[in-house]
Structures are given as structure tokens and as C-alpha cells.
Amino acid sequence: VSLENLDPVTQEKVDNITKELKVDTRNTSSHTRTLISASDPRPSAQAAGCVGIVILTVVFGSLVLLDLTRICFKPNEKFSD
């Protein structure tokens, strides 16, 4: 028997039970955990984070350094090439 073939009284009971059992997913602990970043005290995780910070610092620092050398050594030239 499928849900479409139920008589109206049984269908109403099924609908009521479904409404009672339905859970708002925004109020569950699993949904809350998806929004919160958990700390990871493992040394390997901290090392990976430090390596990432160093790589980002080197990349962006080198870009800034290249711009600063151009500004310092050629201050009167326009910056359009």
C-alpha cells in the first residue's frame, strides 16, 4: 500500500504523525557544529597552519617588496607601462 492509496482518515493520521516527528534541522547539534570551528591541538595541525601562514606571507610580502622597490628607485616615472 502506498501513501497515495490510503483513505482520507489514515492519510490525515499519517500527516499528523509526520508533523509531530519532523525535526527542525537548524536546532540540531549537528547543524550547530557545522557553524563552529573546532580547535585542533595536534602538533601536525599546528605545523600545517604555520607553513600555510609562512607561504602566504612570502607570496604577498614579495609582491609588496617588488612594488616598493619600483616606487623607491623610480619615484618620478609614471606607473603605466
N, C-alpha and C positions, 0 to 999 in steps of 0.2 A: 504494500500500500504506500503510495507516495503522498506527499503533503497536499498536492492539488486535488486528490481524490477523497479527502476527508469531508465529513459532514460539517456544517457550519458551527455546531456546538463544539465538536472536537477541535476544529480549526481555531476557534476562539480560545480554548484551553491551551492549545499549543502556543498561540501568540502570547498569552499571559505568562506562561512558563518561560518563554523566550525572553520577554521583557524583564522578568524577575532575575533571570540568570545572566543577563547581559552585564558586562563589566566595562566601566569607562576606562579605557586604556591609559588615559592621561593621569589617572590616580594610582597606577600600579607602581611598585618599587622598581620594576624593570625599566619602565619609562623614565623614572627619576634618575636611575643610574646612567642612562644614555646621555643625560644632560650634564653630568658631573664628571670632571676629570679626576681620576684616582691617582694618588701618588704611587711611585714605584721606587722603593728604596734599594733595589738591587744595584750593585756596582756597575754591572754591564749596561744597565739602562742609563745610569748617570754618565757613564763614559760615552755612550752613543749621543746623548744630549750635548755633552761638551764638544764632541767632534763636530756636530752639526753647527753649533754656535761659532766655532773656530772657522769652519768653511764659509759660513755666511759673512763673518767679519772680514775674512781675507778678500772675498769677492767684492763686497761693497766698499771696503777700505781701499782696494786697488783702484776702483773706479773713481773714488773721490780723490785719491792721490794723483791720478792721471789728469783730472780736471784742475787740481791745484797747481801742478807743475806748468800747465799751459797758461794759467792765469798769472802765475808769478814770473815766468820767464818771457812772456809775450803780452804784457799788460796793455799795450797800445793797439794791438791788432784786433780787428773785429773777429767775432767767433763764427762767422759764416764761411764755410769752405765750398 
